[in-house]
Amino acid sequence: MDWFQKYDGPLIAFTHDPLTWENQTADDLSRENVVNPYLGKAVILLVRHPLDVIVSSYMQTSTLQQIDGKEYDVTLEQFTNDSVYGLDKLFRFYQIWADSLQHFDTSYILKYESLRHDTPGELIKILHMLKMPVVPEFVHTAVDFASFNNMRQMEESHKPLKYKSSGYRIFGVTDHS
């Protein structure tokens, strides 16, 4: 990968680890499997209002089930109380991190709502935290390019945009309705 050899910044990974949504419950989460794999690393913890997380997850899960041709007859209330998808697991995950962040030299709690309100400002804070050079014009250009409206325009253009690294289509859904 040519781009990787030229890049001299920090290695950055985005993950939901160790969360899974097959049969894992709140009781399966511990400091050992949630936090310990990241000790000694800089951590940016993206958090979102729990009810927004649940509604978003419910909509995504129900939509994917329907796309797969499966009946999805779970109510939002049932989903919220579900041991695999619901609030208990989310609260446990957040609590483990809240109890552990003091063990990190470099950490930042990034609120989803703050990121939506001031994306450039939050990205600049992250770049400073990672001791990376900050060029505000580049940050604003990147934010504009990655905006929801721009992504929607690219998707609606029906151009077969593909990732350079894999060749996979960037917008996998072909039914734009």
C-alpha positions, 0 to 999 in steps of 0.5 A: 500500500503506497499511501501507507508507506508515505504516511508518517502520522499516528496509526488510528483505528475506529472500533466498536470492540469488544461489542458484538450483537449476537449474544453478548450481554452487559455481564460479558463486559469487563474492564479486561475486555473493554479497556485493557486492550487500549492501555498505553494508547491514546483513546478518543471515546465517542459517546452519544446520548443513550436514547439516541444510540438505542433509536439509531441501533433499532432503526439500523437493525430493523432495516437490515433485517428487512433488507435480508427479507426477515420479519422484524416484529420487535418494538422499540421498547422491547429492543431497549430492554433487550439484554443484547441490544438494550440500555443495560449493555450500553450503560455498562460499556459507558460505565467501564470506560468512565471508571477507567479513563484516569488510567490513560495518559492521553484520552478525550471524550468526544460527544457525538452531539458536540461533533455534530454542532462543531465538527471542525472545532472538535477535529482540531481538538483531536489533532492537537491531542494527537500532536498532529499539525493543524491546518484549519483550511484543510480541516474545513475542506475535509469536513465539507467533503465528508458532510452529509449533504455532500455524501448524499449528492455523491450517492444520488449522482449514481456514479460508481464511486469505489474505494481505491484500496479495495475496489468496493463501492463506497455506497453499497445500497442500490435502492435509493428510496 
